[in-house]
Amino acid sequence: MRTRRPAEPQRPRAGRARWLSPARLTLAVVVVLVFVSPIYLTIVNAFKKENDIVSDPAAPPVHPTLGNLRTALDRPDHLLQLGLRNSLIVVVCSVLLLIPLGSAFSFWISRRRTRLRAAILAMLAAGLMIPPQVVLLPTIHILNFLGLAHSYPGLILSNLGGGYFSFAVFVYVGFMRAVPDEVVEAARLDGAGGLRVWWSIVMPLVRPATATVAIFLSLWIWNDFLNPQFILGPLQGQTITTGLYLSVGQFQMDYGQLFGIMFLAGIVPVAGYLAMQKQFIAGLTAGSTK
């Protein structure tokens, strides 16, 4: 009786593996260059003279200068200072309201039944799927009715709805569902009410989620152009994004000043991210295991 030889394992095609490795590396380099090139152009051109920017924008600054930064800071209309101040006011107030509202609502949802929770999350998903341009005109009508049009409270109130609130709820619900029920029940047995359990027990446990929500919402609100342009309006000042739009000349362009404003405007969000990067990375790592 013949014995069959065990089938030899198929060897991977060496040629295909050798071809895929350079292709993946090339694709990765191209993707990185696409994302890094705007940052590179902003940094190098912020320290170059106007003639050098026009002649070769991609070249590094051979003779660096701080003139562009001084020109941006010394504008007579104080566009950079006012834009940074207004953006900070809108971002800080909006995030400080979105975090407690979103986390408290998420804590209530996470303790509901599965069907009710799924129905509420499905309705909140509309805030992420509907483009903000679609609801901009109704939002302006509501603010006009409330007497909050062309004001900072109106702009902050508009940020509390839609995709910002939905994103905060989705992030918090994923973390709060992982909080053991025994911890919540033990706190209730000790006499703690719902607000005390949420603030003193649950919120410290979901600190990485708070950092994640704060960073993403701050960047989105900081970079928002549409809402400040139409809700705040030019009469009440401008945020940094609408300020950059106003700094673009109609017939003549001062590229040095423009790159100087963009460079200084990007320092604030980068500093905020560096300050919270530890909690942000912890939030991403914890979220990947849920």
C-alpha positions as CSV (number, residue, x, y, z in Angstrom):
1,M,0.0,0.0,0.0
2,R,1.4,3.3,-1.1
3,T,1.7,6.1,1.3
4,R,0.9,9.6,0.1
5,R,3.5,12.2,0.5
6,P,2.4,15.2,2.5
7,A,1.7,18.1,0.3
8,E,4.5,20.6,0.2
9,P,3.5,24.0,1.4
10,Q,3.2,26.6,-1.3
11,R,6.1,29.0,-1.3
12,P,5.2,32.7,-1.6
13,R,6.1,34.2,-4.9
14,A,9.4,35.9,-4.3
15,G,9.0,38.1,-7.3
16,R,5.6,39.4,-6.3
17,A,6.8,40.1,-2.7
18,R,9.8,42.0,-4.0
19,W,7.5,44.0,-6.3
20,L,4.9,44.8,-3.6
21,S,7.5,46.1,-1.1
22,P,8.9,49.0,-3.3
23,A,5.3,49.8,-4.5
24,R,4.0,50.1,-0.9
25,L,7.0,52.2,0.1
26,T,6.5,54.5,-2.9
27,L,2.8,54.9,-2.2
28,A,3.5,55.6,1.5
29,V,6.1,58.3,0.5
30,V,3.6,59.9,-1.9
31,V,0.9,60.0,0.7
32,V,3.2,61.5,3.3
33,L,4.4,64.2,0.8
34,V,0.8,65.1,-0.1
35,F,0.0,65.8,3.6
36,V,3.3,67.3,4.6
37,S,3.8,69.6,1.5
38,P,1.4,72.4,2.7
39,I,3.0,72.5,6.1
40,Y,6.4,72.6,4.5
41,L,5.5,75.4,2.2
42,T,3.9,77.4,5.0
43,I,7.0,77.1,7.3
44,V,9.7,77.8,4.6
45,N,7.8,80.7,3.0
46,A,7.1,82.4,6.3
47,F,10.8,83.1,6.7
48,K,11.5,84.2,3.0
49,K,11.3,87.5,1.3
50,E,8.6,88.2,-1.2
51,N,10.9,87.9,-4.3
52,D,12.2,84.5,-3.1
53,I,8.7,83.2,-2.5
54,V,7.6,84.2,-6.0
55,S,10.7,82.9,-7.7
56,D,10.8,79.4,-6.0
57,P,8.2,78.7,-3.3
58,A,9.5,75.2,-2.6
59,A,13.1,76.2,-1.9
60,P,14.3,76.5,1.7
61,P,15.0,80.0,3.0
62,V,18.7,80.8,2.1
63,H,18.6,84.0,4.0
64,P,15.9,83.6,6.7
65,T,14.0,86.7,7.8
66,L,11.5,87.6,10.5
67,G,10.0,90.4,8.5
68,N,6.9,88.5,7.5
69,L,6.1,87.8,11.1
70,R,6.6,91.4,12.2
71,T,4.5,92.6,9.3
72,A,1.7,90.2,10.3
73,L,1.8,91.4,13.9
74,D,2.1,95.1,13.1
75,R,-1.0,95.3,10.8
76,P,-3.0,98.5,11.6
77,D,-6.2,96.5,11.8
78,H,-4.7,94.0,14.2
79,L,-6.2,91.2,12.1
80,L,-4.0,88.5,13.6
81,Q,-4.5,89.4,17.2
82,L,-8.3,89.9,16.9
83,G,-8.7,86.7,14.9
84,L,-6.7,84.6,17.4
85,R,-8.7,86.2,20.3
86,N,-12.1,85.6,18.7
87,S,-11.2,82.0,17.7
88,L,-10.0,81.2,21.2
89,I,-13.2,82.6,22.7
90,V,-15.4,80.6,20.3
91,V,-13.4,77.4,20.7
92,V,-13.0,77.5,24.5
93,C,-16.7,78.3,25.1
94,S,-18.0,75.8,22.7
95,V,-15.8,72.9,23.9
96,L,-16.4,73.7,27.6
97,L,-20.2,73.4,26.8
98,L,-20.0,70.4,24.5
99,I,-17.9,68.2,26.8
100,P,-20.3,68.3,29.9
101,L,-23.4,68.2,27.7
102,G,-22.1,65.3,25.5
103,S,-20.7,63.3,28.4
104,A,-23.8,63.7,30.6
105,F,-26.1,62.7,27.7
106,S,-23.8,59.8,26.8
107,F,-23.8,58.5,30.4
108,W,-27.6,58.5,30.3
109,I,-27.6,56.7,27.0
110,S,-25.0,54.1,28.0
111,R,-27.3,52.9,30.9
112,R,-30.4,52.5,28.7
113,R,-31.7,49.4,27.0
114,T,-30.1,48.3,23.7
115,R,-33.0,49.2,21.4
116,L,-33.5,52.7,22.9
117,R,-29.8,53.3,22.7
118,A,-29.6,52.2,19.1
119,A,-32.5,54.4,18.2
120,I,-31.0,57.5,19.8
121,L,-27.6,56.9,18.2
122,A,-29.3,56.4,14.8
123,M,-30.9,59.9,15.2
124,L,-27.6,61.4,16.3
125,A,-25.9,59.9,13.3
126,A,-27.8,62.3,11.1
127,G,-25.8,65.1,12.6
128,L,-22.6,63.5,11.2
129,M,-24.1,62.6,7.8
130,I,-26.0,65.8,6.9
131,P,-23.6,68.4,5.5
132,P,-23.4,71.6,7.6
133,Q,-24.2,73.7,4.5
134,V,-27.7,72.2,4.4
135,V,-28.6,73.3,7.8
136,L,-26.9,76.7,7.8
137,L,-29.8,78.7,6.5
138,P,-32.3,77.2,9.1
139,T,-29.7,77.9,11.8
140,I,-29.5,81.5,10.8
141,H,-33.3,81.8,10.9
142,I,-33.4,80.3,14.4
143,L,-30.7,82.7,15.6
144,N,-32.5,85.7,14.1
145,F,-35.7,84.6,16.0
146,L,-33.7,84.3,19.2
147,G,-32.0,87.7,18.7
148,L,-28.6,86.0,18.6
149,A,-27.6,86.7,15.0
150,H,-24.2,88.3,14.4
151,S,-23.0,87.6,17.9
152,Y,-20.6,85.3,19.7
153,P,-23.3,83.6,21.8
154,G,-25.2,82.8,18.5
155,L,-22.0,81.3,17.0
156,I,-21.3,79.3,20.1
157,L,-24.9,78.1,20.3
158,S,-24.8,76.9,16.7
159,N,-21.7,74.8,17.5
160,L,-23.6,72.9,20.2
161,G,-25.7,71.0,17.7
162,G,-25.1,69.0,14.6
163,G,-22.0,67.0,14.0
164,Y,-20.0,68.4,17.0
165,F,-22.4,67.1,19.6
166,S,-23.0,63.8,17.8
167,F,-19.3,63.2,17.6
168,A,-18.9,63.8,21.3
169,V,-21.7,61.5,22.1
170,F,-20.4,58.6,19.9
171,V,-16.9,58.8,21.5
172,Y,-18.2,59.0,25.1
173,V,-20.7,56.2,24.6
174,G,-18.0,53.8,23.5
175,F,-16.0,54.5,26.6
176,M,-18.8,54.7,29.1
177,R,-20.2,51.3,28.1
178,A,-16.9,49.8,29.2
179,V,-17.4,51.3,32.8
180,P,-18.5,48.3,35.0
181,D,-22.0,48.5,36.3
182,E,-20.7,47.4,39.7
183,V,-18.8,50.7,40.0
184,V,-22.0,52.7,39.3
185,E,-24.2,50.6,41.6
186,A,-21.7,50.8,44.4
187,A,-21.7,54.6,44.2
188,R,-25.5,54.6,44.2
189,L,-25.6,52.4,47.3
190,D,-23.3,54.9,49.0
191,G,-25.9,57.5,48.4
192,A,-24.5,59.3,45.4
193,G,-27.0,60.7,42.9
194,G,-26.9,60.6,39.2
195,L,-25.0,63.8,38.8
196,R,-22.5,62.9,41.5
197,V,-21.9,59.5,39.9
198,W,-21.4,61.1,36.5
199,W,-19.0,63.8,37.6
200,S,-17.1,62.1,40.4
201,I,-17.0,58.5,39.3
202,V,-17.5,58.2,35.5
203,M,-15.7,61.3,34.2
204,P,-12.3,60.5,35.8
205,L,-12.5,57.0,34.2
206,V,-13.1,58.4,30.7
207,R,-10.4,61.1,30.8
208,P,-8.8,59.8,27.5
209,A,-12.2,60.2,25.8
210,T,-12.4,63.8,27.1
211,A,-9.0,64.6,25.7
212,T,-9.9,63.0,22.3
213,V,-13.2,64.9,22.1
214,A,-11.5,68.2,23.2
215,I,-8.7,67.9,20.6
216,F,-11.0,67.0,17.6
217,L,-13.7,69.5,18.4
218,S,-11.2,72.3,19.0
219,L,-9.5,71.7,15.7
220,W,-12.8,71.5,13.8
221,I,-14.2,74.6,15.4
222,W,-10.9,76.5,15.0
223,N,-10.7,75.6,11.3
224,D,-14.4,76.3,10.6
225,F,-15.0,79.0,8.0
226,L,-18.6,78.8,7.0
227,N,-20.3,79.4,10.4
228,P,-18.2,82.4,11.4
229,Q,-18.5,83.9,8.0
230,F,-22.3,83.8,7.9
231,I,-23.3,83.8,11.5
232,L,-20.8,86.1,13.1
233,G,-20.5,88.4,10.1
234,P,-17.8,91.0,9.4
235,L,-19.4,93.7,11.7
236,Q,-18.6,91.8,14.9
237,G,-15.0,90.9,14.0
238,Q,-13.6,87.8,12.5
239,T,-12.1,84.5,13.5
240,I,-8.6,83.5,12.3
241,T,-10.0,81.6,9.3
242,T,-12.2,84.5,8.1
243,G,-9.2,86.8,8.9
244,L,-7.0,84.8,6.5
245,Y,-9.8,85.2,3.9
246,L,-9.8,89.0,4.4
247,S,-6.0,89.2,4.2
248,V,-6.1,87.9,0.6
249,G,-6.0,90.9,-1.7
250,Q,-8.3,91.2,-4.6
251,F,-5.8,92.7,-7.1
252,Q,-2.5,92.3,-5.3
253,M,-1.1,89.6,-3.1
254,D,1.4,90.0,-0.3
255,Y,2.6,86.4,0.0
256,G,5.1,87.1,2.7
257,Q,2.5,88.6,5.0
258,L,0.0,85.9,4.2
259,F,2.4,83.0,5.0
260,G,3.5,84.9,8.2
261,I,-0.2,85.0,9.3
262,M,-0.7,81.3,8.5
263,F,2.4,80.3,10.4
264,L,1.4,82.3,13.5
265,A,-2.2,81.0,13.3
266,G,-1.0,77.4,13.2
267,I,1.1,77.7,16.4
268,V,-1.9,77.7,18.7
269,P,-3.6,74.4,17.7
270,V,-0.2,72.7,17.5
271,A,0.6,73.8,21.1
272,G,-2.8,72.6,22.2
273,Y,-2.2,69.2,20.7
274,L,1.2,68.9,22.2
275,A,-0.2,69.8,25.6
276,M,-2.8,67.0,25.4
277,Q,-1.1,64.4,23.2
278,K,-0.5,62.0,26.1
279,Q,-4.2,61.7,26.9
280,F,-5.1,61.7,23.2
281,I,-2.8,58.8,22.4
282,A,-4.2,56.9,25.4
283,G,-7.7,57.5,24.2
284,L,-6.9,56.1,20.7
285,T,-5.2,53.1,22.2
286,A,-8.1,52.4,24.6
287,G,-10.6,52.9,21.9
288,S,-8.9,50.3,19.6
289,T,-9.5,47.6,22.2
290,K,-13.2,48.2,22.7
